[in-house]
Amino acid sequence: MWKIVVGFVIFAAIALYVISKAGDKVDMSGEKHGGDSATHEPAPAAAPK
């Protein structure tokens, strides 16, 4: 039982360290399916010269 508690404490410490180092650059909003995400449309062809 004590091994589970120690493992959780170590995991929580690592998670807090990573979050504190990343600051506001962490995006926790999940997958993006709106218009602001990358689309899979091919680029328009260049006009012939």
C-alpha positions in Angstrom: 0.0 0.0 0.0 2.8 2.4 0.9 4.3 1.8 -2.6 1.2 3.1 -4.3 1.2 6.3 -2.2 4.9 6.9 -2.9 4.3 6.3 -6.6 1.4 8.8 -6.6 3.4 11.4 -4.8 6.3 11.0 -7.3 4.0 11.2 -10.2 2.2 14.3 -8.8 5.6 16.0 -8.2 6.7 15.3 -11.8 3.4 16.6 -13.2 3.5 19.8 -11.1 7.2 20.4 -12.2 6.3 19.9 -15.9 3.3 22.2 -15.7 5.2 24.9 -13.8 8.0 24.8 -16.4 5.7 25.0 -19.3 3.8 27.9 -17.9 1.0 29.2 -20.2 2.2 27.3 -23.2 0.3 24.1 -22.3 -2.9 23.6 -24.4 -5.3 21.4 -22.4 -8.3 21.9 -24.6 -8.1 18.6 -26.4 -8.5 17.9 -30.1 -9.5 20.7 -32.4 -12.1 20.2 -35.1 -12.9 23.8 -35.9 -11.8 26.1 -38.7 -8.7 27.2 -36.9 -7.2 23.7 -37.1 -5.2 22.4 -40.0 -7.2 21.3 -43.0 -6.5 18.4 -45.4 -7.3 20.4 -48.6 -4.7 20.4 -51.3 -3.0 23.7 -52.0 -4.4 25.6 -55.1 -2.4 25.1 -58.3 -0.2 27.9 -59.4 -1.3 29.8 -62.5 0.5 28.9 -65.7 3.0 31.5 -67.0 
